[in-house]
Amino acid sequence: MGHGPAVKLGKDYASSYKTTLGIRMFIVYTIVYAIFVGINSVNPAMMETIVLGQTLAVVYGFGLIFLAFVMAIVYNHFCTAAEARMNK
């Protein structure tokens, strides 16, 4: 039973676009996360503030997870479109 032949990979003309987009999204996420760490370092009592029925720490933490998920979907969407456009 084996598998079929391997896919022949050519040059990815969208790689520089994907790299740039990934780096920019990484910087945005790093800044948002650094603010979270900064608040915890400078004013940890602020994280005890109640927001949306939970502490700010919980809301911010889930927000970071949600942001990462949304950014992954956005990255996939734009990279797929760039590959379709540039790798014809």
N, C-alpha and C positions, 0 to 999 in steps of 0.2 A: 504494500500500500504506500508508499512514500508521498511526498508532496510534489507539486509541480515545480517548474524551473524558477529560479530566483528572479526577482524583478531587477531589470537593468536600471541602475540609477545614473542619471546624467547630471549635468551642472544645474544647481539650484540658483536661478537668477534672482530669486526673492530672498536669499539668505541675508543680504545686508539690511534689507527692510525689516525682516523678522528680528535680526539682532538689535537693531536700533529701537524697535518697538519694545522688545523685551527689556532692554536696559532702561528705557524711560519708565516703563511700568514698575520695574524693580525699584527705581529711585523714588517714585511716588509712594510705593508701599513702605519703603524704608523710612521715609519722612513721617508717614502716618504712625508707623510702629515706634519711631524715635520719640514722637510726642507722647505716646502711651508710656514709654519707659521714663521719659523726662518727668511726667506728672507723678509717676510712682516714686521717683527719686527725690524730687523737690518738695512735693506736697502730697504725701500718701493719704492724708485724711480726706483729700478731695475725692478719692476713689470710693469713699463711703457714702457719697451723695446719692440720694435715691433718684433714679431716672427711669421712666417707663415701668415703675413698679419693682425695679431691681437696682442694685448698686451700679455706679458708673463703671466700676471695674468689670462687672459681668457684661454690661451692655457694650462697652468698648471692646472687650475680648471677643464677644460674638460678632461684633461689627468688623473686627479684623479678619475673622474667619470668613464672613460673608463677602468682604471686600476681595479677599484672595480668590474666592470662588467666582465672583463676577469678573474679576480681571482675567482669570483663566479662560472664561467663555469669550470675553472680548478679544483676547489675544488670539484664540483659535479662529474666531470669525474673520478678523482682519488678515491673519496669516494665510488662511485658506483662500480668501479672495485675492491676496497678492500672488500666491502661487498660481492660481488659475489665470490671472492676468499676465504674469511675467514669464511663466514657464510653458508657453505655447509651443 
